[in-house]
Amino acid sequence: MLLHLFFLLSLFLTFIDNGSAGITSTFVRTKFPAVDIPLENEVLAVPKGYNAPQQVHITQGDYDGKAVIISWVTTDEPGSSQVQYGLSEGKYDFTVEGTLTNYTFYKYKSGYIHQCLVTGIQHDTKYYYEIGNGDSARKFWFETPPKVDPDASYKFGIIGDLGQTYNSLSTIQHYMQSGAKSVLFVGDLSYADRYQYNDVGVRWDTFGRLIEQSAAYQPWIWSAGNHEIDYFPYMGEVVPFRSFLNRYPTPYKASKSSNPLWYAIRRASAHIIVLSSYSPFVKYTPQWHWLKQEFKKVNREKTPWLIVLMHVPIYNSNEAHFMEGESMRSAYERWFVKYKVDVIFAGHVHAYERSYRISNIHYNVSGGDAYPVPDKRAPIYITVGDGGNSEGLASRFRDPQPEYSAFREASYGHSTLEIKNRTHAFYHWNRNDDGNKVTTDSFTLQNQYWGSGRRRRKLNKNHLNSVISERPSTVWF
Ligand SMILES: [Fe+2]
């Protein structure tokens, strides 16, 4: 009974607390400098053996989670693009043939990039797979998600602006302790574009080797940031996103997208929309047309959780990249509110920030209210651009903290979103606290579609009871 009362009280506070003063954490971390891990460090090492597969990573390969794309690189010779896989280690009943590509960047020649689409696999199943030949063959595994279902529980991680420093490594290692099953990556992967000439390609390779410890075993859902653009006129490299698109395929065709940089997937009880901050997105562009149709396809009866990923945050009170999200806000915020998006994750700003539910859809250039206001229909905006790259932290927040900003801190870290059922999810932001993982910002997220009024009352009480005993001890609304 007491638990029930506590839970109802916290739900009440959710509604009345919008707009209350937010928190600016003053925590300052000290341990690791923001420098890239040296090439000779063992975490970037090339796997032993002639032509051994390296930079192995997987991503979802279809709309509903019954396919994966497995990617890897060989360097001595093309070798095999086959994936052998099955339900037990070393016993592979299935073989599928992939494709091979490579590219040059300035005078750098990439390795042989293999991409293999594995289809027709079962939901909620662990698969073992092997790639490469002879003594150099390497073995991995992955788990498929539960089938798309409104009450499927699932734990996502959220990482952005990762890079390849010791802080990046901390983030990856802390994330791997979280028990999350898939990464929602909000752009800026390798920061290889901070290098010049052939080192750009070299640092894309080292990033691939750094993330393999996680990305070979579970899908990372990619969105592109500015550090994927790789625009180097003085090197003769002017075609945007070449390295990223050659190395990190996405299942864009499954959602009828015309471009790998924006697409959608459904996974367990979530519909995830990936947008590109650095592709045309204003009215009548391909991305705009696609998003308009994709929002219409969202069925909250099947996938209650509607999550959007983008690189540039719409709401950001850091001095870094302040207002850069305004153009996309003006293009899409109405849809985010109309379709009751639950949460929008972004990166770009190298700090952590969470907003209340707010919108600014009444602003217009000839009048109206030009300030964001509390709006129960609006998404929560979360910036997780704090993966730990070599540019360091964005430590100057604007003062005073805007009313829409609930919590902000300039530290490295990652987030997790643990969906329990159609009504509730637990969210955590985990700071890299000088090498230790410390949960710093947590709250219970109520689903925007099922969590409100009439629909919630229709639900069986069991949906609420099931989460009461598991909710986090620290709750921010
Ligand atoms: Fe960025």
Boltz pocket constraint, residues with backbone or C-beta under 6 A from the ligand:
constraints:
  - pocket:
      binder: B
      contacts: [[A, 161], [A, 188], [A, 225], [A, 226], [A, 227], [A, 311], [A, 347], [A, 348], [A, 349]]
      max_distance: 6.0
